[in-house]
Amino acid sequence: MYYERENIKKMLGYVSGEQPEGSNTIKLNTNENPYPPAPDIQNVITNFSSESLRRYPPARADKFRDLAASLHGVERSNIIATRGGDELLRLLITTFVNPGEAIGMTSPTYSLYPVLAQIQDCPSVMIPLNDDWSLPGTFTQQINRANCKLTFLVNPHAPSGKLFDTETLSTIASELNSVLLIDEAYVDFVDVNYDSIPLVCDNDNVIILRTLSKGYSLAGLRFGYGIGAEPLIKPMLDKTRDSYNLDLIGQQIAEAAISNRNYAMENCQKVANERNKLSESLLELGLASEASQTNFLLVTIPAEFVCTAKQLYEELKVRGILIRYFAEEKLANKVRISIGLPQQNKTLVDAVKSLQL
Amino acid sequence: MYYERENIKKMLGYVSGEQPEGSNTIKLNTNENPYPPAPDIQNVITNFSSESLRRYPPARADKFRDLAASLHGVERSNIIATRGGDELLRLLITTFVNPGEAIGMTSPTYSLYPVLAQIQDCPSVMIPLNDDWSLPGTFTQQINRANCKLTFLVNPHAPSGKLFDTETLSTIASELNSVLLIDEAYVDFVDVNYDSIPLVCDNDNVIILRTLSKGYSLAGLRFGYGIGAEPLIKPMLDKTRDSYNLDLIGQQIAEAAISNRNYAMENCQKVANERNKLSESLLELGLASEASQTNFLLVTIPAEFVCTAKQLYEELKVRGILIRYFAEEKLANKVRISIGLPQQNKTLVDAVKSLQL
């Protein structure tokens, strides 16, 4: 006998990137930041008294919310702190989408979105991107026609790395009949002019997702937040969120992280520079990548290359370098490479070169 | 314009106990453990390297799962680690109950259950307990007749403190047509013979919830786990759980906590002894409480007492002592008092005495 709901029974679940135990692997497969978090975070941890864990933590992480609000020039009521971006994505569905109602997204996109839709028994309306990864002109019309209640847009886009500009986002927000989530997981690596915060002030249907996992080098912490109009934030904060969703030590680390934003942003700038350098080095080897504003490159393996994308993934793995290969039609001739430390990126380039000999 | 689902729009959300900022209050309102967590936990924190937060944490907390499995004499596949018990409760609904399907529980019970049911748009079937807080003989028949897909039973019971014996639970488990969650949040304070683990081996529909919040003095950590047959655990582990639900430092603290179980259990025994003593002291003042196997007492304020239950809550609050009052019909003449340190309990008794002068 089984007790699962039918939609759960038939779904597969999200498959995250490989996480090898040892530290010898050069891990360029899950877009972790190669630089350490701000030194002040170590102080917070070292000075943390275990006795303070005896009590329940602040339920809404208000200190963190105030810091985030101040950073973005909004109010505390515009911020919800969540366990990584993942929790915010789930809460958006729980709060705004009835089972059976559609959720809009691009194709391809972050592969977690359709999994979260399946959990709520919602169809995913996947609008294919143009060949240059731009949004089709009829994007919002297609979403509205499908009566989507929520749309997930990751920007900069994953897995291409492409940045949609704020003008495009603004048009989408005003044309959509429903809630728009702009997932800015990778925004800290953007090195061109980009500021989407005015969108949440101008539109009652826009929520921006931020995470400390990438830009702040804290993937192991599970801390993110949402920025949006109060009527969008409040029901998640007061009703659908697990009542104490964030532990005490995590809240204090997150406060230190955002208070030391400059340290993190300097590292992000280094990553962006390395990204641009790696892109050139790979191009010299015949491997073009999409123009990326993230901490990864989506690299196309041309038919004339010495091996296929899948083989490249496998060959590099044998050499102790993990990159990401997606078994998806549009991505079959591509690999995604996270930006590592300069020496790691060099090792990668050398390994690719050695395959060509 | 609002975007909330109708069921979210009309619900109120869970209201947790007051959490004053300062430390001068004697806080006997949210069932926190008055003793500190095991000393080894401080070592784990002090020696934790912030750099390790750069990477994603182990997705399934397998080290913790192995320790919990070993403690309970089950397999790793019988354990899911969650963010407090709350996450497990939510995952059970998400995984096993379609919107519109009923969820069974007693009345009264832990007030979070009906809130979680509302979030999934599920009716709560609330079966009133007998006047002595025992289960009515027709409990499972009523649950089955209402076609409940999941039943929440907190044991020892909250807010009465009463323990249902394993024979009763075994009968319920075998008679129910659906999943039974036995919420053992307070089980570490039981000082009579009680072992429910065989129930998960004998029944494919039973999951036991454990938390580190109470017995292990780690309410601020948000860490719990479920024990059940693999077909119940696996869909929550592989499909409905947020993909990295537990941060790295939390996992290591939880591992240390469960490895130092003896330390925690000695403190729980102290709490149980204090509970029995406080119960007697209050009885001497004319305030009888239910026989409790938890770290709290449900105390009845008789009509002839100098004040009502609500007034007692308010009078004690003025004196810097927080207890819990529930504005619910069956609990209107009662207060719930968490067991504190011996000196705190004495201060409470003295304060009650002073009201009678």
Contacts between the chains, C-beta under 8 A, distances in Angstrom:
chain1	res1	chain2	res2	distance
A	1	B	204	6.4
A	1	B	205	8.0
A	2	B	231	5.9
A	3	B	96	5.1
A	3	B	149	7.4
A	3	B	178	6.7
A	3	B	179	5.2
A	3	B	205	6.7
A	3	B	231	7.7
A	3	B	232	6.7
A	4	B	95	6.1
A	4	B	96	6.5
A	4	B	235	5.1
A	5	B	95	6.7
A	5	B	96	6.5
A	5	B	97	7.1
A	5	B	98	5.3
A	8	B	94	7.8
A	8	B	95	5.5
A	8	B	235	5.5
A	8	B	239	5.8
A	8	B	240	6.4
A	9	B	235	7.6
A	11	B	239	5.9
A	12	B	239	7.6
A	13	B	238	4.5
A	13	B	239	4.0
A	14	B	243	5.0
A	16	B	56	7.2
A	16	B	59	6.0
A	16	B	243	5.3
A	16	B	244	7.3
A	17	B	56	7.9
A	19	B	55	7.3
A	19	B	56	6.0
A	19	B	58	7.0
A	19	B	59	6.9
A	27	B	55	7.3
A	30	B	55	7.9
A	30	B	56	6.0
A	32	B	54	5.8
A	32	B	55	5.3
A	32	B	56	6.8
A	33	B	54	6.1
A	34	B	54	7.8
A	35	B	54	7.7
A	36	B	50	6.9
A	36	B	51	4.5
A	36	B	54	6.0
A	37	B	50	5.4
A	37	B	51	7.2
A	37	B	53	5.9
A	37	B	54	6.6
A	41	B	50	4.5
A	41	B	53	7.5
A	42	B	49	7.5
A	42	B	50	4.2
A	45	B	45	6.3
A	45	B	46	7.9
A	45	B	48	5.3
A	45	B	50	5.7
A	45	B	249	7.3
A	46	B	45	7.9
A	46	B	46	5.8
A	48	B	45	5.3
A	49	B	42	7.5
A	50	B	36	6.9
A	50	B	37	5.4
A	50	B	41	4.5
A	50	B	42	4.2
A	50	B	45	5.7
A	50	B	253	7.8
A	51	B	36	4.5
A	51	B	37	7.2
A	52	B	220	6.3
A	53	B	37	5.9
A	53	B	41	7.5
A	53	B	217	7.2
A	53	B	218	5.0
A	53	B	219	7.2
A	53	B	220	3.8
A	53	B	221	5.1
A	53	B	253	7.6
A	54	B	32	5.9
A	54	B	33	6.1
A	54	B	34	7.8
A	54	B	35	7.7
A	54	B	36	6.0
A	54	B	37	6.6
A	54	B	217	4.7
A	54	B	218	7.3
A	54	B	219	6.5
A	54	B	220	6.7
A	55	B	19	7.3
A	55	B	27	7.3
A	55	B	30	7.9
A	55	B	32	5.3
A	55	B	219	5.7
A	55	B	220	5.7
A	56	B	16	7.2
A	56	B	17	8.0
A	56	B	19	5.9
A	56	B	30	6.0
A	56	B	32	6.8
A	56	B	213	7.8
A	56	B	219	4.6
A	56	B	220	6.3
A	57	B	219	7.8
A	57	B	220	4.7
A	57	B	222	7.2
A	58	B	19	7.1
A	59	B	16	6.0
A	59	B	19	7.0
A	83	B	83	6.8
A	83	B	242	6.7
A	83	B	245	7.1
A	83	B	247	8.0
A	84	B	242	7.2
A	84	B	244	6.5
A	86	B	242	4.5
A	86	B	243	6.1
A	86	B	244	7.1
A	87	B	242	6.0
A	90	B	242	6.4
A	94	B	8	7.8
A	94	B	119	6.3
A	95	B	4	6.1
A	95	B	5	6.7
A	95	B	8	5.5
A	96	B	3	5.1
A	96	B	4	6.5
A	96	B	5	6.5
A	97	B	5	7.1
A	98	B	5	5.3
A	98	B	99	7.6
A	98	B	121	7.7
A	99	B	98	7.6
A	99	B	99	5.2
A	112	B	243	6.8
A	115	B	239	7.9
A	119	B	94	6.3
A	119	B	239	7.0
A	119	B	240	5.5
A	121	B	98	7.7
A	149	B	3	7.4
A	178	B	3	6.7
A	179	B	3	5.2
A	204	B	1	6.4
A	205	B	1	8.0
A	205	B	3	6.7
A	213	B	56	7.8
A	217	B	53	7.2
A	217	B	54	4.7
A	218	B	53	5.1
A	218	B	54	7.3
A	219	B	53	7.2
A	219	B	54	6.5
A	219	B	55	5.7
A	219	B	56	4.6
A	219	B	57	7.8
A	219	B	244	7.9
A	220	B	52	6.3
A	220	B	53	3.8
A	220	B	54	6.7
A	220	B	55	5.7
A	220	B	56	6.3
A	220	B	57	4.7
A	220	B	247	6.1
A	220	B	248	3.9
A	220	B	249	7.6
A	221	B	53	5.1
A	221	B	247	5.2
A	221	B	248	7.5
A	221	B	249	7.6
A	222	B	57	7.2
A	222	B	244	5.9
A	222	B	245	7.5
A	222	B	246	7.4
A	222	B	247	4.4
A	223	B	247	7.9
A	231	B	2	5.9
A	231	B	3	7.7
A	232	B	3	6.7
A	235	B	4	5.1
A	235	B	8	5.5
A	235	B	9	7.6
A	238	B	13	4.5
A	239	B	8	5.8
A	239	B	11	5.9
A	239	B	12	7.6
A	239	B	13	4.0
A	239	B	115	8.0
A	239	B	119	7.0
A	240	B	8	6.4
A	240	B	119	5.5
A	242	B	83	6.7
A	242	B	84	7.2
A	242	B	86	4.5
A	242	B	87	6.0
A	242	B	90	6.4
A	243	B	14	5.0
A	243	B	16	5.4
A	243	B	86	6.1
A	243	B	112	6.8
A	244	B	16	7.3
A	244	B	84	6.5
A	244	B	86	7.0
A	244	B	219	7.9
A	244	B	222	5.9
A	245	B	83	7.1
A	245	B	222	7.5
A	246	B	222	7.4
A	247	B	83	7.9
A	247	B	220	6.1
A	247	B	221	5.2
A	247	B	222	4.4
A	247	B	223	7.9
A	247	B	247	7.5
A	247	B	250	5.9
A	248	B	220	3.9
A	248	B	221	7.4
A	249	B	45	7.3
A	249	B	220	7.6
A	249	B	221	7.6
A	249	B	249	6.1
A	249	B	250	7.6
A	249	B	253	8.0
A	250	B	247	5.9
A	250	B	249	7.6
A	250	B	250	7.2
A	253	B	50	7.8
A	253	B	53	7.5
A	253	B	249	8.0
